[in-house]
Amino acid sequence: MNAPLDRGATVVAAAALHADDVDRRGRFPAEAVQALKDARLMSLLIPTELGGAGAPLADVAELCTTLGHHCASTAMVFAMHQIKVSSLVAHGMESEWHRGFMRRVADAQLLLASATTEGGVGGNLRNSICAFERDGDMFRVSKEGALISYGAQADAILVTARRAADAPPSDQRMAVLARGQYRLERSGEWDALGMRGTCSEGFTLSGEAPHEQILASEFADIASHSMLATAHLLWSSVWFGIASDALGRAQAFVRKDARKRFDGPSPGALRLAEASTKLQLMRANIVEGLRRFERANSEPDDLNSMSFAVTMNNVKVGSSELALEIINHALLIAGIAGYKNGTPYSVGRHMRDALSARVMISNDRILGNMSTLLLAQRIDARLGD
């Protein structure tokens, strides 16, 4: 048994109990997030020497999947928080301030949010308009049009900006701003098709803090070494949870229908078998991605390789597409019973939540970047490492 994940039962129960209300009202899943804090699961990735569990990313992915079965918004909030933690662990261990902050995250089970988007850059995380403006030992930053998931509920926000006022847009750093060091002015609502409980509203963020709260690594390295890979793997784990629950509902429908039939298999049985192969492909895609990520962490050169970037991008694109295909099969299998809300076979919320997968870092943007990378390397035709 996995001790940290064993504590997740209460969280799962809270997520399942409030999932429909969270979706219907587009509200933050406060009960499930509090249960995550009470179970001390917010610090899963933080090393034990700093008060965390020191768990591998695969454990976090497993919990993302389990939560995704019941409430995709809770699962995505948890995933996004852990993505920020992973950046601190990967790039903040040499900084006494950031080590101390990770202790605070573990002790108080703080919820971390991200302000990496900005109005005027077209969704490109690797460009910033705003800058960290240094004033003695302090810095100031003001960021407009930032889409900050659960920004109003976060205990701290990791913010990206240009290194300095005279730096080019791609010369970025990331800083930690704790509650009390920043101000948020809401500039956009979050009335979305799915993932409604993530409360991904638009804000103007302004703040000031000691310069030591800026991570030393370039944001380009943070993004390529930890943030994007972790995001693709954990997001995909959430989508796998959504898809597998939808297929489970379809399976229950086929079983119920089969008990009433005496003229052979249910019409949905063949489609169920087809969807199960897609679910297996999705699972294999994520599991191999997690294994590759763990190997790369012990081989720094691999983190910078084009093949690693392609693998992580393939995980995201493949999982986001397969999730929708699987849920669509589940809908066709259950028919009206799946289309209607409030039945044991309903997959409407599953479909709406999973539609976000293609636009959370647009698949078109990822594929465009990959097309360039693939010109510079051979297709890997091996089954082994």
C-alpha positions in Angstrom: 0.0 0.0 0.0 1.1 3.6 -0.7 0.8 5.5 2.6 0.5 9.0 1.1 -2.2 7.9 -1.5 -4.0 5.9 1.1 -5.0 9.3 2.7 -6.8 10.2 -0.5 -10.0 8.3 0.3 -11.6 11.3 2.2 -10.6 13.6 -0.6 -12.2 11.4 -3.3 -15.4 11.2 -1.2 -15.5 15.0 -0.9 -14.8 15.5 -4.6 -17.6 13.0 -5.6 -20.1 14.5 -3.2 -19.8 18.0 -4.5 -18.8 17.5 -8.1 -22.2 18.3 -9.6 -22.7 21.4 -7.5 -19.2 22.6 -8.4 -19.9 22.2 -12.1 -23.5 23.6 -12.0 -22.5 26.7 -10.0 -19.0 27.1 -11.5 -17.6 27.4 -8.0 -14.2 26.4 -6.5 -14.2 22.8 -5.1 -13.5 24.1 -1.6 -14.5 21.0 0.2 -12.2 18.7 -1.8 -9.3 21.1 -1.7 -9.6 21.4 2.1 -9.7 17.6 2.3 -6.4 17.5 0.2 -4.9 19.9 2.8 -6.2 18.0 5.7 -4.7 14.8 4.3 -1.4 16.7 3.7 -1.4 15.8 0.0 -0.4 19.3 -1.2 3.3 18.5 -0.4 3.5 15.1 -2.0 6.4 16.2 -4.3 8.3 18.2 -1.7 11.4 16.3 -0.4 11.1 14.7 3.0 14.0 16.9 4.3 11.6 19.9 3.8 8.6 18.3 5.4 7.0 16.8 2.3 6.4 13.2 1.3 9.1 13.0 -1.4 6.8 11.0 -3.6 7.5 10.3 -7.3 5.5 12.0 -9.9 3.8 8.7 -10.7 2.0 8.9 -7.3 0.7 12.4 -8.0 -0.4 11.2 -11.5 -2.3 8.3 -9.9 -4.2 10.6 -7.5 -5.0 13.0 -10.4 -6.5 10.0 -12.2 -8.5 8.9 -9.2 -9.8 12.5 -8.6 -10.6 12.8 -12.3 -13.0 9.9 -12.0 -15.2 12.0 -9.7 -14.5 15.7 -10.2 -12.3 16.9 -13.0 -12.1 20.4 -11.6 -10.7 19.1 -8.3 -8.3 16.9 -10.2 -7.1 19.8 -12.4 -6.7 22.2 -9.4 -4.6 19.5 -7.7 -2.6 18.9 -10.9 -1.9 22.6 -11.5 -0.8 23.1 -7.9 1.7 20.1 -8.2 3.1 21.5 -11.4 4.1 24.6 -9.5 5.6 22.6 -6.7 7.6 20.6 -9.2 9.2 23.8 -10.5 10.2 24.8 -7.0 11.6 21.3 -6.3 13.5 21.2 -9.6 14.9 24.8 -9.5 14.7 26.1 -5.9 16.7 23.6 -3.9 19.9 25.7 -4.0 18.1 28.8 -2.7 17.6 29.1 1.0 14.5 31.3 0.5 12.8 28.8 -1.8 13.8 25.9 0.5 12.2 27.8 3.4 9.1 28.5 1.2 8.8 24.8 0.4 8.8 24.1 4.2 6.0 26.6 4.5 4.0 24.8 1.7 4.5 21.5 3.6 3.7 22.9 7.0 0.7 25.0 6.1 -0.4 22.9 3.0 -0.4 26.1 0.9 -2.2 26.1 -2.5 0.0 27.4 -5.3 -1.4 29.0 -8.5 0.3 30.2 -11.7 0.4 33.5 -13.6 2.3 32.5 -16.7 -0.2 33.9 -19.2 -0.6 37.6 -20.2 -2.7 39.7 -22.4 -1.0 40.7 -25.7 1.2 37.6 -26.2 -1.3 35.4 -27.9 -1.1 32.6 -25.4 2.7 32.1 -25.8 4.0 31.3 -22.3 7.6 31.9 -23.5 7.1 35.6 -24.1 6.3 38.3 -21.5 5.4 42.0 -21.8 5.7 42.8 -18.1 9.0 42.8 -16.3 10.5 42.4 -12.9 11.6 46.0 -12.1 14.3 46.0 -9.4 14.4 48.6 -6.7 17.2 47.9 -4.3 16.6 44.5 -2.7 13.0 44.5 -3.8 11.3 44.0 -7.2 7.9 45.1 -8.5 5.8 43.5 -11.2 2.5 44.3 -12.9 0.8 41.9 -15.2 -2.3 42.5 -17.2 -4.7 40.0 -18.7 -3.4 37.0 -16.7 -5.6 34.0 -16.7 -5.0 32.7 -13.1 -6.8 29.5 -12.2 -8.2 29.6 -8.7 -6.3 32.9 -8.3 -8.7 34.2 -5.7 -8.3 31.1 -3.5 -4.5 30.6 -3.8 -2.1 31.1 -1.0 0.7 32.0 -3.3 1.2 32.7 -7.0 4.2 31.9 -9.2 4.6 34.7 -11.7 6.6 35.0 -14.9 8.0 38.2 -16.4 10.9 39.6 -18.3 14.1 39.5 -16.3 14.4 43.3 -16.3 12.7 46.3 -18.0 15.3 46.3 -20.8 15.2 42.5 -21.4 13.7 41.0 -24.6 10.3 39.2 -24.3 11.8 35.7 -24.1 14.3 36.5 -21.4 12.1 35.5 -18.5 12.3 34.6 -14.9 9.7 33.2 -12.4 9.1 34.5 -8.9 7.1 33.4 -6.0 4.6 35.9 -4.6 2.9 34.9 -1.3 -0.5 36.2 -0.2 -0.1 39.7 1.1 2.7 40.5 -1.4 0.3 40.8 -4.4 -3.0 42.4 -5.4 -5.5 40.9 -7.8 -8.0 43.0 -9.8 -10.5 40.8 -11.6 -10.7 41.6 -15.3 -12.6 38.6 -16.7 -15.2 36.1 -15.6 -15.0 32.3 -15.9 -18.3 31.1 -17.4 -16.9 28.1 -19.3 -18.1 25.0 -21.0 -16.2 22.7 -18.7 -13.6 22.6 -15.9 -15.9 25.2 -14.3 -14.6 24.7 -10.8 -11.0 25.7 -11.7 -12.3 29.4 -11.6 -9.8 30.4 -14.3 -10.7 34.1 -14.2 -8.8 37.0 -15.8 -6.8 39.3 -13.5 -4.5 42.2 -13.4 -1.8 41.2 -10.9 0.5 43.7 -9.2 3.0 43.0 -6.4 6.3 43.6 -4.8 8.7 41.3 -2.9 12.3 40.8 -2.0 14.5 40.0 -5.0 15.5 36.6 -3.5 12.0 35.3 -4.3 12.9 35.2 -8.0 14.2 31.8 -9.0 17.7 31.8 -10.4 17.0 29.6 -13.4 15.9 31.1 -16.7 12.2 30.4 -17.2 13.1 28.6 -20.5 14.9 26.0 -18.4 12.1 25.8 -15.9 9.5 25.3 -18.7 11.5 22.6 -20.6 13.0 20.7 -17.6 10.0 20.5 -15.3 6.9 22.7 -15.9 5.7 21.6 -19.4 6.6 17.9 -19.0 4.9 17.8 -15.6 1.9 19.6 -16.9 1.5 17.3 -19.9 1.8 14.2 -17.7 -0.5 15.4 -14.9 -3.1 16.9 -17.2 -3.1 13.7 -19.2 -3.6 11.7 -16.0 -6.7 13.9 -15.2 -8.1 13.3 -18.7 -7.5 9.6 -18.3 -9.5 9.6 -15.1 -12.4 11.4 -16.9 -12.3 9.0 -19.9 -12.0 5.8 -17.8 -15.0 6.9 -15.7 -17.1 7.6 -18.8 -16.2 4.2 -20.3 -17.1 2.6 -16.9 -20.5 4.1 -17.2 -20.9 2.9 -20.7 -19.8 -0.6 -19.6 -22.5 -0.5 -16.9 -25.1 0.4 -19.5 -24.1 -2.5 -21.8 -24.2 -4.9 -18.9 -27.7 -3.8 -17.9 -28.8 -4.0 -21.6 -27.3 -7.5 -22.0 -29.4 -8.8 -19.1 -32.6 -8.0 -21.0 -31.5 -9.4 -24.3 -31.8 -13.0 -25.6 -30.8 -12.3 -29.2 -27.0 -11.9 -28.9 -24.7 -9.1 -27.7 -25.9 -5.6 -27.0 -25.4 -3.2 -29.9 -23.0 -1.2 -27.8 -20.8 -4.2 -26.9 -18.6 -3.9 -30.1 -18.2 -0.2 -29.6 -17.3 -0.8 -25.9 -14.5 -3.2 -27.0 -13.2 -0.7 -29.5 -13.2 2.1 -26.8 -11.3 -0.2 -24.4 -8.4 -0.4 -26.9 -8.3 3.4 -27.0 -8.2 3.5 -23.2 -5.3 1.1 -23.1 -3.4 3.2 -25.6 -4.0 6.3 -23.5 -2.8 4.6 -20.4 0.3 3.2 -22.1 1.1 6.7 -23.5 1.0 8.2 -20.0 2.8 5.4 -18.2 5.6 5.5 -20.8 5.8 9.3 -20.4 6.1 9.0 -16.7 8.9 6.5 -17.0 10.7 8.6 -19.5 10.4 11.6 -17.2 11.9 9.7 -14.3 14.8 8.5 -16.4 15.4 12.0 -17.8 15.6 13.4 -14.2 18.7 11.3 -13.6 20.2 12.3 -16.9 20.3 16.1 -17.3 21.3 15.9 -20.9 18.2 14.0 -21.7 16.0 16.8 -20.3 17.4 19.1 -23.0 17.1 16.6 -25.8 14.7 17.1 -28.7 13.5 13.5 -28.3 12.4 14.2 -24.7 10.5 17.3 -25.8 8.8 15.3 -28.6 7.9 12.5 -26.2 6.3 14.9 -23.7 4.4 16.7 -26.4 3.1 13.4 -27.8 1.8 12.5 -24.4 -0.3 15.6 -24.2 -1.6 15.6 -27.8 -2.3 11.9 -27.8 -4.0 11.9 -24.5 -6.2 14.9 -25.2 -7.4 13.4 -28.5 -7.9 9.9 -27.2 -9.9 11.2 -24.2 -12.5 12.8 -26.4 -12.7 9.7 -28.7 -13.3 7.4 -25.7 -16.0 9.7 -24.1 -17.7 10.0 -27.5 -17.8 6.2 -27.7 -19.3 6.1 -24.2 -22.0 8.6 -25.3 -22.9 6.6 -28.4 -23.1 3.4 -26.4 -25.4 4.8 -23.7 -27.4 6.9 -26.2 -30.0 9.2 -24.6 -29.2 7.8 -21.1 -25.7 9.1 -21.6 -26.8 12.4 -23.1 -29.2 13.2 -20.3 -27.9 14.7 -17.1 -28.8 12.9 -13.8 -28.6 9.3 -15.0 -26.1 6.7 -13.9 -24.8 6.7 -17.5 -24.5 10.5 -18.0 -21.3 11.7 -19.7 -22.2 15.3 -20.5 -19.9 16.7 -17.8 -17.2 14.3 -18.8 -17.4 15.5 -22.4 -17.4 19.2 -21.5 -14.5 18.9 -19.1 -12.4 16.9 -21.6 -13.0 19.4 -24.4 -10.6 21.7 -22.5 -7.8 19.2 -23.2 -7.2 20.4 -26.8 -6.9 24.1 -25.8 -4.9 23.9 -22.6 -1.8 24.9 -24.5 -3.3 24.5 -28.0 -2.6 21.2 -29.7 -2.1 23.2 -32.9 0.7 25.2 -31.2 2.3 22.1 -29.9 2.2 20.3 -33.2 3.6 23.3 -35.0 6.6 23.3 -32.6 7.0 19.5 -33.0 7.0 19.7 -36.8 10.2 21.7 -36.6 11.8 19.4 -34.0 11.0 16.3 -36.0 12.9 17.6 -39.0 16.1 17.5 -36.9 15.9 13.9 -35.6 15.1 10.4 -36.7 11.8 8.7 -35.9 12.5 6.3 -33.0 11.5 2.9 -34.4 12.6 0.8 -31.4 10.5 -0.9 -28.8 13.2 -0.8 -26.2 15.0 2.1 -24.5 
